Amino acid sequence: MGEQVVVPLIESVLASALMSKYATASAALVAVVAIALGALWLLLSEGDDDVVGSFVQHLDPKYFVAPHIRDSKSRENADAVDLSVVIPAFNEKERISIMLDEALGFLKKQKGSYEVILVDDGSGDTTAKLVLDKYADEKVNVVRLKKNMGKGFAVKVGMLSAVGKRRLMVDADGATKFSDLAGLQEKIDSNKYQIAFGSRHHLSSDASVKRAWYRNVFMWGLHLLVRILITSNGQPIQDTQCGFKLFTEDAAEKLFGSLHIRRWAFDLELVVLAQRYSLSIAEVPVNWHEVAGSKLSLIPATLSMLKDMVRIRLSYLTGVWTTASIKG
């Protein structure tokens, strides 16, 4: 009687253990496949084999010194300038004039030649027309992308169209005081740095920073992830996202010639690329204030940046991306 009870019990326990073992193995296999597919999706999303020039809409050459991506021959024939100012813009007709007036007012008082390149990132408004009409007599050039490609792509187009010995990236909203360029130039002049990032880190505890609380949460979380995924093995950068960055010509050519990320997280890839090229980055405190009319949609932008941070980490770690692996 005891044997009749014990034997089926043992068989039941063994069967359960076996099923549990297979279930665990199956779950592990599913997890591995899911991770592999997720990594593959991250690595292959937003194909990077597009020719930059194919997205550029040629505007009236009268107002645009170089209405296409300059090839090596046309660059050799172009007159170099001391400073190129690259401004990515998307639906900025309400804010662009204030920013350009301030920038041009500063530049005209400085020694040296300059050019301003506004890259209209497929705007649905009249940003490009407004700039062409209002600044026709200024050294302001306009490139219009045929469709919205993202801020990173727009900046890349501008940087690879520029002929400046130094190249400044500046946001169209005018949030950063343009005269703070002097501080960035001073760092480059020292010959210790090839890149200078404007930084708002010194303002983080200052009451003068007028930033919405949810944007502070976003920035704090972003900085933590950046330290973990991007700068853990290199130079710590306190503020990667300030839209006020100065590059030497050589640094701009190297970084933007290798840039893959098209949207908000492109600044993070610049940091990784700078590390790989052994380029030094200086952080320079700048005056900054929040300007109404931001195009940043917090939740979608957060998800996009999270995806791109992982994508950057995986792509360079696995060798899928290398420096200068794509061409403009």
Beta strands, then each sheet from edge to edge (+ up, - down):
strand 1: 56-57
strand 2: 81-89
strand 3: 114-120
strand 4: 140-145
strand 5: 164-170
strand 6: 195-199
strand 7: 244-248
strand 8: 281-285
sheet 1: 1+ 4- 3- 2- 5- 7+ 6- 8-
end
